[in-house]
């Protein structure tokens, strides 16, 4: 059976409903991902690295020879189309991110008694004592989350205003900054101070550990690059040498052939036959040499592939370690960023009443569960802690009536005593649930009108009913429960 026939046979195997492609190798390994290219000799599979919220954090593409594969289980076509777009988008997004970060202008400024950095985003200005690479990440992701806020809420005022954002290099410096700035310190990894109108956060990655991990990652990446370059150079050298030897043999044979044909030889045909035999023998020798070199190269590739695959997995794991350390900070930054966005660009201070606290905290909690997924920042992932809390409270009959959430004053969201912790957290959790249900269902103009009405003194429950088209609040409460039931 030829290689093309083998590849065709492999294509026919597998169920149409598979969630991803699975290559079952002859050595017993199972490679899960999605096939991005196929030839008679090689099948390339892309494996998407997933973050804690299912977001795409990276992609590795590995090639497998057709003769290594026992069978293939293939995913459904519609699933493949989606993953192919995500794969392409991820690769494009990395380029877009690099391009965007290259345009971020940085200035060296005094900050916290030493040289710091100042970088400007679309709606904020960051001052930091962290390294340049980390600060550029903060600016980039803040720009993306602010763009997400604007997708749901049009800016009403202060369009040119810049919100100060302070990012400190570690927790000790963060605490000292707070004491100097506002006379007190809180433990949250990020917060928004509405009185002074600034956001503050700190880099939660442990410096020594981060430096050690990054150093090792660079070593592994360099080694992988060197191994791959050696294999490529070896292959190039063999091919060039083969072409060179073949050209030399043909040139010598052609020269001798012309010489014999031009001369007066009694046994001319016999001499020409011997020249052809010599040429075929020499070319056959080159073919054998090239095959032997290919076997050696394939053996080398097979040997280093296991090492490279292992190192790539370790690199991906260590990248996740660094990302996980700052996951909490970015979630808090996205949460507090919405509070700052709302107060600066949406809802005017003052009025007979404050902005409904459930909406402010619910939307902030909604946006904190945001993650970079391939080409875009995707918000609205389930909040696992809130979801679990709501389900447990529902099972015990302890969920708060939706009217209580809508009318709750700011004090209901504060924990003054340990006994209030559960009720305060339920206010947050149920506010998040209502906001999660509303996004995509309630136009931003109606939400804006709801806030204006409540700030003008309207009853929060009546204004809420108007926002949702006059339906009973209890109906919406049931719909929210149904919505949550479908979340993972």
C-alpha positions as CSV (number, residue, x, y, z in Angstrom):
1,X,0.0,0.0,0.0
2,X,1.5,3.4,-1.0
3,X,1.9,6.4,1.3
4,X,-0.9,8.2,-0.4
5,X,-3.2,5.3,0.0
6,X,-2.3,4.9,3.7
7,X,-3.0,8.6,4.2
8,X,-6.3,8.3,2.5
9,X,-7.2,5.3,4.6
10,X,-6.3,7.2,7.8
11,X,-8.6,10.0,6.7
12,X,-11.6,7.7,6.6
13,X,-11.2,6.5,10.1
14,X,-12.8,8.1,13.2
15,X,-16.2,9.2,14.3
16,X,-17.7,12.5,13.0
17,X,-18.7,13.7,16.5
18,X,-15.2,13.8,18.1
19,X,-14.4,17.0,19.9
20,X,-10.8,17.0,18.6
21,X,-8.6,15.0,16.4
22,X,-6.8,12.1,18.1
23,X,-3.8,10.5,16.5
24,X,-3.2,6.9,17.8
25,X,0.5,6.3,17.2
26,X,2.0,2.8,16.7
27,X,4.1,3.3,19.9
28,X,0.9,3.6,22.0
29,X,0.8,7.3,22.4
30,X,-2.4,9.4,21.8
31,X,-1.9,12.9,20.4
32,X,-4.9,15.1,20.9
33,X,-5.4,18.4,19.1
34,X,-6.5,19.3,15.6
35,X,-4.8,18.6,12.2
36,X,-3.6,21.7,10.5
37,X,-1.9,20.2,7.4
38,X,-1.4,16.8,5.7
39,X,0.9,15.5,3.1
40,X,1.8,12.0,1.9
41,X,4.6,11.9,4.4
42,X,3.6,14.1,7.3
43,X,0.6,15.1,9.4
44,X,0.9,18.2,11.5
45,X,-1.2,18.6,14.7
46,X,-1.7,21.8,16.7
47,X,-2.3,21.5,20.4
48,X,-4.0,24.5,22.1
49,X,-2.8,25.0,25.7
50,X,-5.8,25.9,27.9
51,X,-5.9,28.3,30.8
52,X,-7.9,28.0,34.0
53,X,-11.0,29.4,32.3
54,X,-10.7,27.4,29.1
55,X,-8.9,30.2,27.3
56,X,-6.2,29.6,24.7
57,X,-2.9,30.5,26.3
58,X,-0.6,29.1,23.7
59,X,-0.3,26.7,20.8
60,X,2.3,24.0,19.8
61,X,2.4,22.4,16.4
62,X,4.0,19.0,16.0
63,X,4.5,16.9,12.9
64,X,4.2,13.1,12.8
65,X,5.2,10.8,9.9
66,X,2.3,8.9,8.3
67,X,4.1,5.6,9.0
68,X,4.1,6.4,12.7
69,X,0.3,6.6,12.8
70,X,-1.9,3.5,13.4
71,X,-5.2,5.4,13.0
72,X,-6.9,8.8,13.4
73,X,-10.1,9.7,15.1
74,X,-11.4,13.0,13.5
75,X,-13.5,15.8,14.9
76,X,-16.7,17.1,13.4
77,X,-16.3,19.5,10.5
78,X,-18.0,22.4,12.3
79,X,-15.7,21.9,15.3
80,X,-12.7,21.9,13.0
81,X,-13.7,25.2,11.4
82,X,-14.0,26.9,14.7
83,X,-10.6,25.6,16.0
84,X,-9.0,26.5,12.7
85,X,-10.2,30.1,13.1
86,X,-9.0,30.1,16.7
87,X,-5.6,28.7,15.7
88,X,-5.3,31.3,13.0
89,X,-6.6,34.1,15.2
90,X,-4.2,33.1,18.0
91,X,-1.2,33.4,15.7
92,X,-2.5,36.7,14.3
93,X,-3.2,37.9,17.8
94,X,0.4,37.3,19.0
95,X,1.5,39.5,16.1
96,X,-1.1,42.1,17.0
97,X,0.0,42.1,20.6
98,X,3.6,42.5,19.7
99,X,2.8,45.3,17.4
100,X,0.5,47.0,19.9
101,X,3.2,46.7,22.7
102,X,5.9,48.1,20.4
103,X,3.8,51.3,20.0
104,X,3.4,51.8,23.8
105,X,5.5,54.8,24.7
106,X,7.4,54.5,28.0
107,X,8.9,57.3,30.1
108,X,11.3,57.0,33.0
109,X,9.9,59.0,36.0
110,X,10.6,59.2,39.7
111,X,8.2,56.9,41.6
112,X,8.2,55.5,45.1
113,X,11.7,57.0,45.8
114,X,13.3,55.3,42.7
115,X,13.2,55.3,38.9
116,X,9.8,54.1,37.7
117,X,7.9,53.8,34.5
118,X,5.0,55.8,33.1
119,X,2.9,54.5,30.2
120,X,-0.3,55.8,28.8
121,X,-3.3,53.7,27.7
122,X,-6.5,54.8,26.0
123,X,-8.3,55.8,29.1
124,X,-5.7,55.5,31.9
125,X,-2.1,56.2,32.7
126,X,0.1,53.6,34.5
127,X,2.9,54.4,36.8
128,X,4.9,51.4,38.0
129,X,8.0,50.2,39.7
130,X,7.8,46.8,37.8
131,X,9.9,45.8,34.8
132,X,9.0,47.1,31.4
133,X,7.7,43.8,30.0
134,X,5.2,43.3,32.8
135,X,4.0,47.0,32.6
136,X,3.4,46.6,28.9
137,X,1.3,43.5,29.6
138,X,-0.7,45.5,32.1
139,X,-1.3,48.4,29.7
140,X,-2.2,46.0,26.8
141,X,-4.8,44.0,28.9
142,X,-6.2,47.1,30.5
143,X,-6.8,48.6,27.0
144,X,-8.6,45.4,26.0
145,X,-10.8,45.2,29.1
146,X,-11.7,48.9,28.7
147,X,-12.7,48.1,25.1
148,X,-14.9,45.4,26.5
149,X,-16.6,47.8,28.9
150,X,-17.3,50.1,26.0
151,X,-18.8,47.2,24.1
152,X,-21.5,47.1,26.8
153,X,-21.7,50.8,27.8
154,X,-21.2,53.8,25.6
155,X,-19.0,56.5,27.3
156,X,-21.3,59.3,28.5
157,X,-18.8,61.9,29.6
158,X,-15.1,62.7,30.2
159,X,-14.0,60.9,27.1
160,X,-10.5,62.3,27.2
161,X,-9.9,61.7,30.9
162,X,-7.1,59.4,32.0
163,X,-7.5,57.3,35.2
164,X,-4.3,57.0,37.2
165,X,-3.2,53.3,37.7
166,X,-0.4,52.5,40.1
167,X,1.3,49.1,39.8
168,X,3.8,48.2,42.4
169,X,6.6,45.6,42.1
170,X,5.7,43.5,45.3
171,X,3.3,43.4,48.2
172,X,5.6,45.3,50.7
173,X,6.0,48.2,48.3
174,X,2.2,48.1,47.6
175,X,1.5,48.3,51.3
176,X,3.9,51.2,51.7
177,X,2.3,53.0,48.7
178,X,-1.1,52.7,50.3
179,X,0.0,54.1,53.7
180,X,1.7,57.0,52.0
181,X,-1.1,57.7,49.6
182,X,-4.3,57.2,51.8
183,X,-2.9,56.5,55.3
184,X,-4.1,52.9,55.5
185,X,-3.4,49.6,53.7
186,X,-5.7,46.7,52.5
187,X,-4.7,43.2,51.4
188,X,-6.6,43.0,48.1
189,X,-4.3,42.5,45.1
190,X,-5.9,45.5,43.4
191,X,-8.4,48.2,44.5
192,X,-10.1,51.4,43.2
193,X,-10.1,54.4,45.5
194,X,-13.2,56.4,44.4
195,X,-12.3,59.4,46.6
196,X,-8.8,59.9,45.2
197,X,-9.9,58.3,41.8
198,X,-7.0,55.9,41.2
199,X,-6.5,52.2,40.8
200,X,-3.7,50.4,42.5
201,X,-2.3,46.8,42.2
202,X,0.9,44.9,42.7
203,X,2.8,42.2,40.8
204,X,2.1,38.9,42.6
205,X,4.8,36.9,40.8
206,X,7.6,36.1,43.3
207,X,10.6,37.9,41.8
208,X,13.2,35.2,42.5
209,X,11.0,32.4,41.4
210,X,10.0,34.3,38.3
211,X,13.6,35.0,37.4
212,X,14.6,31.4,37.9
213,X,11.6,30.1,35.8
214,X,12.2,32.6,33.0
215,X,15.9,31.8,32.9
216,X,15.2,28.1,32.6
217,X,12.5,28.7,30.0
218,X,15.0,30.7,27.9
219,X,17.6,27.8,28.3
220,X,15.1,25.2,27.1
221,X,13.8,27.4,24.3
222,X,17.4,28.0,23.1
223,X,18.2,24.3,23.3
224,X,15.1,23.4,21.3
225,X,16.1,26.0,18.7
226,X,19.6,24.6,18.5
227,X,18.3,21.0,18.1
228,X,15.9,22.1,15.4
229,X,18.5,24.2,13.6
230,X,21.0,21.2,13.7
231,X,18.4,18.9,12.1
232,X,17.5,21.6,9.5
233,X,21.2,22.3,8.7
234,X,21.9,18.6,8.4
235,X,19.0,18.1,6.0
236,X,20.0,21.1,4.0
237,X,23.6,20.0,3.8
238,X,22.7,16.5,2.6
239,X,20.4,17.9,-0.1
240,X,23.0,20.4,-1.3
241,X,25.7,17.8,-1.3
242,X,23.5,15.4,-3.2
243,X,22.7,18.0,-5.8
244,X,26.4,18.8,-6.0
245,X,27.5,15.2,-6.4
246,X,24.7,14.5,-9.0
247,X,25.7,17.5,-11.0
248,X,29.4,16.5,-11.0
249,X,28.6,12.9,-12.1
250,X,26.3,14.1,-14.9
251,X,28.8,16.7,-16.0
252,X,31.7,14.2,-16.1
253,X,29.5,11.7,-17.9
254,X,28.3,14.3,-20.4
255,X,31.9,15.5,-21.1
256,X,33.1,11.9,-21.7
257,X,30.1,11.2,-23.9
258,X,30.7,14.3,-26.1
259,X,34.4,13.3,-26.4
260,X,33.7,9.8,-27.5
261,X,31.0,10.8,-30.0
262,X,33.3,13.4,-31.5
263,X,36.2,10.9,-31.8
264,X,36.9,8.1,-34.2
265,X,36.5,5.0,-32.1
266,X,35.9,1.5,-33.5
267,X,34.1,0.4,-30.3
268,X,32.2,3.7,-29.7
269,X,28.9,2.2,-28.7
270,X,30.6,-0.1,-26.1
271,X,32.4,2.9,-24.6
272,X,29.2,4.9,-24.4
273,X,27.5,2.0,-22.7
274,X,30.2,1.8,-20.1
275,X,29.9,5.6,-19.5
276,X,26.2,5.2,-18.9
277,X,26.8,2.3,-16.6
278,X,29.3,4.3,-14.7
279,X,26.9,7.2,-14.4
280,X,24.1,5.0,-13.2
281,X,26.4,3.3,-10.6
282,X,27.7,6.6,-9.3
283,X,24.2,8.2,-9.1
284,X,23.0,5.0,-7.3
285,X,25.8,5.5,-4.8
286,X,24.6,9.0,-4.2
287,X,21.0,7.7,-3.7
288,X,22.3,5.1,-1.2
289,X,24.3,7.7,0.7
290,X,21.3,10.1,0.8
291,X,19.0,7.4,2.1
292,X,21.6,6.4,4.8
293,X,21.9,10.1,5.8
294,X,18.1,10.4,5.9
295,X,17.9,7.4,8.2
296,X,20.4,8.9,10.5
297,X,18.6,12.2,10.4
298,X,15.2,10.6,11.1
299,X,16.8,8.7,14.0
300,X,18.2,11.9,15.3
301,X,14.9,13.7,14.9
302,X,13.0,10.8,16.7
303,X,15.6,11.0,19.5
304,X,15.4,14.7,20.1
305,X,11.6,14.9,19.5
306,X,10.9,13.2,22.8
307,X,13.3,15.6,24.5
308,X,11.7,18.6,22.7
309,X,8.1,17.5,23.4
310,X,9.0,17.1,27.1
311,X,10.7,20.5,27.3
312,X,7.8,22.2,25.5
313,X,5.4,20.7,28.0
314,X,7.6,21.9,30.9
315,X,7.8,25.3,29.3
316,X,4.0,25.5,28.9
317,X,3.6,24.4,32.5
318,X,6.0,27.0,33.8
319,X,4.3,29.7,31.8
320,X,1.1,28.7,33.5
321,X,2.8,28.9,36.9
322,X,3.8,32.5,36.2
323,X,0.3,33.3,34.8
324,X,-1.5,31.6,37.7
325,X,0.5,33.8,40.2
326,X,-0.9,36.9,38.6
327,X,-4.4,35.5,37.7
328,X,-5.9,36.9,40.9
329,X,-4.3,40.3,40.4
330,X,-5.7,40.6,36.8
331,X,-9.1,39.5,37.9
332,X,-9.1,42.1,40.7
333,X,-7.7,44.7,38.2
334,X,-10.6,44.0,35.7
335,X,-13.1,44.2,38.6
336,X,-11.9,47.5,40.0
337,X,-11.3,48.8,36.5
338,X,-15.1,48.6,35.8
339,X,-15.8,50.6,39.0
340,X,-13.4,53.3,37.8
341,X,-14.8,53.2,34.3
342,X,-18.4,53.6,35.5
343,X,-17.6,56.4,37.9
344,X,-15.5,58.3,35.4
345,X,-17.2,57.8,32.1
346,X,-20.8,56.6,32.8
347,X,-22.6,57.6,35.9
348,X,-22.5,61.1,37.4
349,X,-21.9,61.4,41.1
350,X,-24.6,62.8,43.3
351,X,-28.4,62.6,42.7
352,X,-31.0,61.5,45.2
353,X,-29.7,58.0,45.3
354,X,-26.4,56.2,44.5
355,X,-25.8,53.9,41.6
356,X,-27.6,50.6,42.4
357,X,-24.9,48.7,44.3
358,X,-26.0,45.3,42.9
359,X,-25.5,46.5,39.3
360,X,-22.1,48.1,40.0
361,X,-20.7,45.0,41.8
362,X,-22.5,42.5,39.6
363,X,-21.1,44.0,36.4
364,X,-17.6,44.4,38.0
365,X,-17.8,40.7,39.0
366,X,-18.9,39.8,35.5
367,X,-15.9,41.5,33.9
368,X,-13.4,40.2,36.3
369,X,-13.9,36.7,34.9
370,X,-12.3,37.8,31.6
371,X,-9.6,35.8,29.8
372,X,-7.6,36.2,26.6
373,X,-8.9,33.6,24.1
374,X,-7.0,33.5,20.8
375,X,-7.7,36.8,19.1
376,X,-9.7,38.6,21.7
377,X,-10.4,39.2,25.4
378,X,-13.5,37.1,26.2
379,X,-15.5,38.1,29.2
380,X,-18.4,36.5,31.0
381,X,-16.8,33.2,32.0
382,X,-18.7,31.5,34.9
383,X,-17.5,32.6,38.4
384,X,-16.9,29.2,40.0
385,X,-17.1,30.3,43.6
386,X,-20.2,32.4,43.1
387,X,-21.9,29.6,41.1
388,X,-21.1,27.0,43.7
389,X,-22.3,29.3,46.5
390,X,-25.6,30.0,44.7
391,X,-26.3,26.4,44.0
392,X,-25.6,25.4,47.6
393,X,-27.7,28.2,49.0
394,X,-30.5,27.3,46.6
395,X,-30.4,23.7,47.8
396,X,-30.8,24.9,51.4
397,X,-33.5,27.5,50.6
398,X,-31.2,30.4,51.6
399,X,-31.2,32.4,48.4
400,X,-32.1,36.0,48.9
401,X,-35.3,37.4,47.1
402,X,-34.3,39.3,44.0
403,X,-36.1,42.4,45.4
404,X,-33.7,42.4,48.4
405,X,-30.7,42.3,46.0
406,X,-32.2,45.2,43.9
407,X,-32.8,47.4,46.9
408,X,-29.6,46.5,48.9
409,X,-27.6,49.5,50.1
410,X,-23.8,49.5,50.1
411,X,-23.6,48.3,53.7
412,X,-25.1,44.9,52.6
413,X,-22.0,44.4,50.5
414,X,-19.6,45.1,53.5
415,X,-18.4,42.5,55.9
416,X,-18.2,44.1,59.4
417,X,-18.5,40.9,61.4
418,X,-17.8,37.2,60.6
419,X,-21.5,36.4,60.9
420,X,-22.3,38.7,58.0
421,X,-19.8,37.2,55.6
422,X,-22.2,34.6,54.0
423,X,-24.9,37.2,53.5
424,X,-22.5,39.7,52.1
425,X,-21.0,37.1,49.7
426,X,-24.5,36.1,48.6
427,X,-25.3,39.7,47.7
428,X,-22.2,39.7,45.5
429,X,-22.9,36.2,44.1
430,X,-26.5,36.9,43.2
431,X,-25.7,40.4,41.8
432,X,-23.1,38.7,39.5
433,X,-25.8,36.1,38.5
434,X,-28.3,38.8,37.5
435,X,-25.7,40.8,35.6
436,X,-24.5,37.7,33.8
437,X,-28.1,37.0,32.8
438,X,-28.7,40.6,31.6
439,X,-25.6,41.0,29.5
440,X,-26.6,40.4,25.9
441,X,-30.3,40.5,26.8
442,X,-30.8,44.1,28.0
443,X,-29.6,46.9,25.7
444,X,-27.1,49.2,27.2
445,X,-29.4,52.2,26.6
446,X,-32.0,50.6,28.9
447,X,-29.4,49.9,31.6
448,X,-28.3,53.5,31.4
449,X,-31.9,54.7,31.7
450,X,-32.4,52.4,34.7
451,X,-29.4,53.9,36.5
452,X,-30.5,57.4,35.7
453,X,-34.0,56.6,37.1
454,X,-32.7,55.1,40.3
455,X,-30.3,58.0,40.9
456,X,-33.2,60.3,40.3
457,X,-35.1,58.7,43.2
458,X,-37.2,56.0,41.4
459,X,-37.9,52.8,43.3
460,X,-35.2,50.3,42.2
461,X,-37.6,47.3,41.7
462,X,-40.1,49.4,39.7
463,X,-37.2,50.8,37.6
464,X,-35.8,47.3,37.1
465,X,-39.2,46.0,35.9
466,X,-39.3,48.9,33.3
467,X,-35.8,48.0,32.2
468,X,-36.8,44.4,31.5
469,X,-40.0,45.2,29.6
470,X,-42.5,45.3,32.4
471,X,-42.3,41.6,33.3
472,X,-42.7,40.4,36.9
473,X,-39.5,40.3,38.8
474,X,-40.2,36.8,39.9
475,X,-40.3,35.7,36.3
476,X,-36.8,37.1,35.8
477,X,-35.7,35.4,39.0
478,X,-36.8,32.0,37.5
479,X,-35.0,32.9,34.2
480,X,-31.8,33.7,36.0
481,X,-31.9,30.3,37.8
482,X,-32.5,28.6,34.4
483,X,-29.6,30.6,32.9
484,X,-27.2,29.6,35.7
485,X,-28.2,25.9,35.3
486,X,-26.7,26.0,31.8
487,X,-23.3,27.3,33.0
488,X,-20.5,24.9,33.5
